[in-house]
Amino acid sequence: MDEKFKQRVRERYQQALQRGERFWPDSIYKDLLVSLGLFLLLVGLAMFLGVKPEPKVDPNDTAYVPRPEWYFLFLFEFLKFIPGSLEWVGAIVVPSIGVAALLFLPFIDRNPYRHYSKRVLALTVMGVIVVTIVMLTIMASVPAPAPEQLTIKTMQKLAGLIIPAIALILLFVFSAMAKEPAAQRKVLIVTSVVASLAIIALAVGSAIPLQQNAPPKEEVQIAGSIAEQVAQGEELYALNCVECHGADGDVTVIQGVEGLDGKAVTPISSKDVMYTFTDDTLFNIINDGLSELGMVPFGTANGGELSPGEIEAIVAYMRYTWDDRMELPEDQRVGGIPSLAEGEVPSYEVHIEPLAKRYCVSCHRPGKENNNYLMTTYDEILNTGDDAPNVVAGDPNSILLQVIQGHTVQGVNGEIDVMPPNGKLLKDEYIDMFVRWVMAGMPQTA
């Protein structure tokens, strides 16, 4: 920087002082406006987009793949290209070099000019870095390639590591070698554009097939309120607990369950349980089981199928259903089996589905001994079973109607079918609901 240039800078500085603005209140006012805009943007995002719901953290879920927030996805993807023995280089050394370079940039970059046309090296270097970060984020957002997908893995490594590294080295080399500013500018721009296009092409080209072949994500139902948690717990209780404890939790002797037939149990809906067992106690019993009473553990930590959040939902259902000290507000009650009005025709979606979920699917689902009669969907109720059809529209002698009313039926295999196995019939209003549904032609919708 020669004296003539320094003199021009001083003159511009003095001119800027004459027409400049005050720090208070002018500059502060602008800062406040920008801060308010960012605050409103964050509030809007929180209100209208919210946080993506995920199940409660379960350290025993070995299938769960932890992922960082989106602003760290590029580093998450970058670490895939670093061998395990050198992971510390990608996780610590490279980010530290980047932060240090930004901190010491005023001392490293001695270019006195501010106009973009005279800061080509800085712009091209940052351009390649920004493109690489964006493409790494995109690659991290799609499923990882399988071990046999070597071509895609090579494309990702070229886009995320090799080409950016080569491009940055070439930019610094060309900047040092070029003598003419015009030639230097042209070489740097061409190098950065070619490198950026190659990075984008490889990254997008590898991401598209991975995204197209990705298996559909299973929707996870997250209870957002106590009422929703109770409704979720009702379904889980029906699937996992009704077989032994009954739909109303009042079973005292287990019947019809292999290995536990004749076992005496305390009714879990009784005040002896609801008043003396805390939610933590109920959670631990479901999670860990009671081996001395023949109850297997249901928590994933102990080899079961229920996550902590699902067990909490069952506990909430038990508490708000059987503990008379607890009651949901009227406006928060969801689910349940609707009562039939006088002359109302029951339908599957409104009446039979919740009724079957609560009382039937614990036994009539895949994997249970049920003569292959499943009741988890409308079509299964109508068409499955060794003795199918078990229900015939308008026929009061349909097998299903006979057995739920306590009549014994001999199946095609010669066995006598009794339902339910514990001998306790459904409430009269629910039997009437099934009968009226069949006699009305078994409508699916109201």
N, C-alpha and C positions, 0 to 999 in steps of 0.2 A: 504494500500500500504506500504510494508515494505521497509527497507533501501536497501536490496539487489536488489529489483525490480527497485527502483529509480536509483541505480547505473547503471543497465543495460540500462535504458532509457537514462541516460546521455551519456553513451558510444555510443549508437546508434545515438544520436543527433550529437555528435562530428564527427562521421564517415559520417553522412549525409551532414554536413557542408563541408567536404573535397571534396565530389563528387557532391555537389548540383549545381544548376544553378542560374545565376544572374536574379534578378528581371527585370532589363533592360539590354539588350533588350529581353532576352529569354522568360521570363514569359509573358511579355506584347505582344510579337509576337504571342504566342499561343492564348492569349485572343482575339487578333485582328482577327486571323484566324477563331475562333469559332464565333465571333460576325459577321464577314462577311458572314459566312455560314448561320447563322440564318436570317440575313438581306435578302440574296438571296432567302432563303426558303419563307419568308413572301412575297417578291415581286412576286415570282412564284405563290404562292397561290392566291394572289390578281389578277394576270393576267389571270390565267387559270381556277380558280374556282369562284373568285369574291364573292360578297355578295349576299345572297339570296334575290331577289326582293320581296317587299311587297307593298301593296297599301299605299298611303299617310295616315298618322295618322289621324284617325277620332274619336275624344273623344265621339261621340254620337253612335258609333257602339257597342251596348251592347252585340253582339254575339262574339266579338273579345276576345280571351283569350290571355292576355299578357304572354310571356314566356321569361325567362332570357337567356343569352348566354350559350353555351354548358358547359362552365367551372363552371357555377353556378347551373346547372340542378340538381346535387346531393342534394344541400341544398334546392332547390325548391321542390324536391320530399320528402325530409326528413320532411319538414314542414307539409306535408299532414298527417303525423302520430301523430302530436302534437295537442291536443285539442285546440279549439279557445281561451279559457281563459288562456292557457299556451303557446300561440304562441311566446311570448317574450323569453321564455326559449330556444326554438329551433332557433329563429332568432338572439338572442343576446348572451345568456349565453353559450350555447354549442360551437358556433364558437369562442367566447372569451376564453373559457377554452382551446380549441385546439391551438389557437395562443399563449396563455400564456405558455402552455406546451412546445411548440417549442422554445420560447424565453428563458425559464429557464431550458431547457434540459441539458445544460452543468453543471448546478448546481445540477440537480436532479440525472442524471445518472453519478455515480462515477466509473463506470467500466473502469479500466485502459487499457483494451485490445482493439485492433482494428480489429482483425481477426473475420470474420463473425461467425466462429464456437464457439466463446466465447461471442457472443452478441446475443444469441438466443432469449431472452426476447424482446429486441428492434426490432429484425427482425420479430418475430411472431406477435407482437402487430401492427407494421406498415403494415404487410402483411394483417391482418384482416381488418384494416382501409382502405387500398387501394382497396381491393376486394369489400368492402362495397360501397365505393365511386363510383367505376366503375358500380356496379350493380344498384345503385340508379340512375346513369345517364341513364342507359339503360331503367329502368322502367319509368323514366320521359320522354323518347323519344317516348313512345307509348301512345295511347289514354288512358285516365283515365277510370277505371272500372265504370260501372253503379252501382247505389245504391243497386240493387238486386244481384249483383255479389259478394256475401259475401265471397265465397271461395277464389277468386282471391285477394280480399282486405286483407283477413287474410294472404295469402301467401306473399303479398307485405310487410305487417307490420312485419311479422316474418323475412323476408330477410333484410329489411332496418332498423329495430330498435331492435327487441327483441333478435335475435340470436347474432348480433354483440355486444350488451351490455353484454349478458351473457358470450360470449367468452372472452371479454376483462377482465371481473371480474375474470373468472377462470384462465386466464393466470397469472395475478398478484398473485392470491391466491396460485396456484401451484408453482410459482417461489419462494414464501416466505416459503412454506412448505417443498419443496424438499431439502434433505440434500446432496445427491450425485449429482455432476454436470452431469454425464451421464444420470441418471434417470430424472433429471430436464429437460435436453435437449430433451429427448424422449417424455416426457409428454407435454411439450410446443409445440413441432412440431406436434404431433398427434392432440392436441386440436385445433391448428390453421388450420391444413389441413381439419379436419372434419368440423369445423365451416365454412371455406371458401367454401367447396364443398356444404354444405347445403344452404349457401347464394346464390351461383350461381344457384343451381338447382331450388330453389324457385323463384328467380328473373326471370330467363329465362322461367321457366314453367308458370309464370303468364303473361309474356310479349308476348309470342307466340300467344295465343288465342286472346289477345287484338289487336295485330297487324293484324292478319288474318281477324278479324271481323270489322276492321276499315273501315269506308266509304271512298270511293275515294276522294282525295282532289280536290277541284275545282281549275282549273288553273286560276290564276289571270294574266291578261294581263297588264303589266306595260310598259308604253311608255318610251323608253330609249332615244328618241331624239324628237326634235320639229316636225320632219316629221311624226314619229310614233304617236305622240300625236295628230297631226292633223287628221291622218287616223282613230285613235280611236274616236276622237271627231265627225268625219263624221258619223260613225255608230251610235253613241249615239244620235246625232242630228236627224238622220233619224227615230229612234225609239221614241223619246220623243217630238220632236218639229215640224216635218214636217206637222203633222195633222192640226195644226193651222197656222203656219208661212210659209208653203210651202217649197219645197225642195231648192228653191233659195232664201228664206227669203224675198220674194217680195210681200207677201199677204198684202192687205190693208183692206179687209173685210173678216172676217172668215165666211166660209160657210160649212154646213154639220156637224158641231160639236155641239152635244147636249149641251144646256145651253149657248153656245157662238155664235150661228148662227146669222149672221148679225152684229156682233160686229166689230167696226172699230178699226184697229190697225196700228201702224206705221211700215212700212217695215223695218225689222231689218237689212237688207242688205244695206240700204240706207246710204249715207254719213252723214245724220243727226244723225244717230246712231253710225256708225263706227268712225266718226271723233270726236264726242263729248262725247261718253261713254268710260271710261277707262276699262281696263280688270277687275279691282276690281268692278267697277259698274256693268258690265255684270255678273260677278260671283255672286254678291249679289242679282241681280234681279232673276237669275235662282235659287239660293239657297233659297231665302226668298219669291219669288213670288211677284205679284202685285195684291193684293186683290181688289183694286178699279177698275182694268181692267179685273178682272176675271181670272188672271193667278195664278194657284196654285203653292205652293213651291215645288221644286224638290229635295232639299237637305235633307239628312237623318236626320239632326238636326231638321227639321220642318215636319217630317213625310213623306218625299219623298223617292225616291229610289236611288238617285245619291250620290255617295261619293264626297268629295272635289276634289279628283284627277280626277274623271269623269267630274265634272263640269268644271274644268280647261281645260280638253281636248276639251269640247264643245266650250269654249271661244277661245281657240287656233284655232280651225277649223273656227269659225266665223271670227276671225281676219285675218287669212292668206287666206281666201277664198274671203271675201268681202271688205276688206280694201285695196284699191289700193296702199297704202303707204307701205304695207308689202308684201314681196315676198320670198318664199322659194328658196334656191339655186337649180339649175336644178338637181344636183346629189343627192338631198335629197327628191325629190318628190316621194311619194309612193301612191299606191292605185289609185282611180279614175276610170272612165268608159272609157275603151279603145275605140278609134274610129275604125270604120270598114274600112278596105282597099277595093279597088275596087275588086269585085268578092270574097271577103272573106266570109266564112260561119261562122256566130256567134255561140258560144257555151255557155252553161250555166255557166261553171266555169269562163270563161274569160270575158264574156260580160253581160249576163243576171243577174247573181248573184249580181254584184255591182250595176247594174241598178235597180234591185228590192229593194236592201237594201236602196238605196237613195230615191226612189220615191214611193215605194209600201208597205214596211213592217210596216210603221207607222200605217196603217189601217189594213193590211192583216196579222195580228198576233193574237194569242189567247187573248181573253178578249175584242176584239173589235167587233163592229157590222159590219159584212162583209159577211153575208150569209155563214159563216163557210168556206170561201175560204181563205186559208193561203198561203203565198208566201215566207216563210223563208227558205225552202229547195227545191231541185229539185223535189222530190216526192210529196211534198205538191202542187206545181204549177200544176202538172199533174193530181193529183188524188183527191184533196179536193174540198169542196164546195157543197152547196145544189143543184146546177145545173150541177154537175160534169158529164162528163169532160168539163172543161172550155177551154181547148186547145186540139186540135186533130191534130196530125202530118199531114202536107200537106193540111189542110183545112183552106182556107182564111176566112171562115165564123165562125171560132171558136169564142166563146163568148168573150174571153179575147181580141182578135184582134178587135172585133166589138166595145167594150166599150172604149178601149183606143183611138179609132179613132172618138169618139164622138157620136156613134150610140146608141140609147136606145134599151135595150133588156128586154123582159118580162120573168121573172124567173118562176120556177115551182110553186112558191107560189102566182103567179099573180102580184107581184110587179114589177114596172119598175126600172131596174137597170141603174144607171148613174154613171160613173166613169171618173175622180175623182169627189168627192162630190162638190169641189169648182168650178167645171166647167172648170178649166184651163187644157188644154190637155198637154201631154208631147211634147217635142220638136220633130220636124219631124224626125230627125236623130235617136231618140230613138224609135219612133213608127216603123220606117223602120227596126230597129234592131230586135224588137219583131217579125215583120212580116217575115223577112228573116229567123229567127231562127225556127219559126213554120213551114214554108214552106220547110225548109231543114231537117225536121224530128226531131227537138228539140234535137240536140246532147248535151250530158252532158259535154263531154270533147272535147278539140280542136283536 
